[in-house]
Amino acid sequence: MTATDPQQAPAPIAAPRTPAPRDGHAPAGPDGSVHLPLTVHVCRNAGEFGGLAREWAGLYQRCHTATAFQSHAWLWSWWLSYGGRRGLRVVLVRRGGELVAAAPLMRVHRPLPALVPLGGAITDYTDVLLADAEAGVATALAAGVRRAARGAVVDLREVREGASAERLLACWRGTTRRLPDSVCLELPGLPMDGLIARVGSSRGQRIRASLRKLEAAGVEEREVPPHEVPSAIETMMRLHLLQWRGRGVTPEHERPRFARHLARAAAWMAADGAASVTEFRMDGRVVAANLTVLSPQLAGGYLFGADPVLRAAKVDVTTLLMRHGVGQSAGGGRATLSLLRGAEPHKFHWQPEHRTNQRLLMAGRASAPALLLRYGLARARAAAARSARLRRLRALLLSRTGRSSG
């Protein structure tokens, strides 16, 4: 359908705001500045959303909490690969024609109707965008999200600590709940010497030895230009699947839609400075490749692939990737080097800090019972998972105790 279809693009709604004085001038803020009125529009048309790239980029640059997963390139590419023909609900807030807030959402119907973020399970951080130093935009965005939800629960997964979505929750009129979600591991954006100093002398000596082996092996890094990114992503995916063969690769990583999304999104993001694709070569041959997502405050290693030949050459892949990540974070003036989701053992060698993402639930009066049901089910699943982990740990301890006593 076109953007003029009344079912796809309803007329913009006015956001809650202070009425203008009788002389017709816009109201002044507390600092005496004049604020133009806010308007809210719910975008339901994919073509319209795809055309927002330039506007979205301006808002993205004015939102200090945004990560690369909130870039238009990532979200639009994800919709092309994973979105359906219906369900798009991107809430847009404008002031005087300028985009000042956005909530990239979609409506789903299973198991219960809900409004959820674009990006799905392959996105490590979800959020809304709120322009810095813009008064009233969170309240206006909340009004638009309520309109878009139309009785469904708003369920925001994987919200990073300090994200703009927390402001949305704070001004929500209705029932709200908060749950812990995935754990992400983070390191401060320090130079390599600073990170090594954090881990103690014994571990630090092993890291320095691994760095010397990297130099001796002659591993060279090459940042891939945007026009070569699709081909480099294809190589990275081939190496990634080779690396994890027989070891339980994530099923989604084997699907063509995932590879298409990464190739498309990474090329667009690399052109905008929101991603970097790096190839690692030995003797002129690509032996590893890595995709890093970049925002002004954060660099995060999203996915990599490594040829098993590196192991034979005694090259430590984790050290290789960390050396590269330090260049992207400390070298780029970013405060955080995120290892993103997942608690793989090799990450703990660097003594990262644990950061737990949040799951934010919001509902109006009509959908409050559905929210409480969803909240209760989520808590029950979390409790069951904790019990299962404790049983596995208890069994492991008993087996080790039995071996020791025998």
Secondary structure by P-SEA (a helix, b strand, c coil): ccccccccccccccccccccccccccccccccccccbbbbbbbccaaaaaaaaaaaaaaaaacccccccccaaaaaaaaaccccccbbbbbbbbccccccbbbbbbbbccccbbbbbcccccccbbbbbbcccccaaaaaaaaaaaaaaccccccccccccccaaaaaaaacccbbbbbbcbbbbbbccccaaaaaaaccaaaaaaaaaaaaaaaaabbbbbbbcccaaaaaaaaaaaaaaaaacccccccccccaaaaaaaaaaaaaaaaaccbbbbbbbccccccccbbbbbccccccccccccccccccccccaaaaaaaaaaaaacccccccccccccccccccccbbbbbbbbbbbbbcccaaaaaaaaaaaaaaaaaaaaaaaaaaaaaaaaaaaaaaac
